[in-house]
């Protein structure tokens, strides 16, 4: 049986003030293309459907379109809430949707119930575990002390009546780590409201495949069959070198699972460039890649540039972030000649002149000295 594993769609997300809705629509089109050619039996979406608990109108519209398109293919669709989703809002009409083979779990009522599918080797049980905190289990396990997320997930797994002799697939959105596993994080994961302490990935080892969400870089934790699907788009500059993909899983008889990644290509890529402005705006650099990409540009010029943003934008129209990194800033400061002379005998202006010379390897010009003198007069009444 083949199934596709997606996660962290974050529909409606804006990145550095730019709406990702058209990028998302574009990449969902590619996912549908894969679905139509590969024809897997199921599509799993491991949480963070929306970017916000109360998504905007455009986001709801896009999810409605995507879900309708997915359900229109022959695959079953299984979705869970992530930490960005509102469990209750996401669950809207989920009982009705299950009639269309769309299984949407936002809220967990104490334990998981499987969605079971058959192939030539027998049954495959899909276990949907929406994002939970220890408090999500309140009222379901009597007085049992549930201490942290790891304990909460363990309690749910142990109490869901899972027959581990059968084939089982878990869909989950927690932060799984530990046991010597140090997953790679991205900046776009961090904006949530608490309650996401690490869950020991070791507790997933008995599943034939764990379709995970939360980390935005596609990666396995432990074995190849315990895997974060990753977000379908780059949602922060920390991800600019990541390759985005959809995971395709092929599960045969018990113990036989193969995993591959199907690449996703955005309309505009996200990338970083760094250097002096003349170089970055030269034809030589511009021809290397699409200047319409979403850019973080780091300027390393030593001198101030008037209207740097305007100049960068004129060649990189979709620049998102402009940073400055003066190469002098990290320089080791050598001697200011204070070894032989008590510092209180040196005027502030003189001290600054020495510092300037040490960094710039040249004396201040008369004009620069005048500026410093005037500043000192303003701040402390004289040089
Ligand atoms: Mn996420």
Boltz pocket constraint, residues with backbone or C-beta under 6 A from the ligand:
constraints:
  - pocket:
      binder: B
      contacts: [[A, 8], [A, 10], [A, 47], [A, 48], [A, 82], [A, 84], [A, 188], [A, 189], [A, 214], [A, 215], [A, 216]]
      max_distance: 6.0
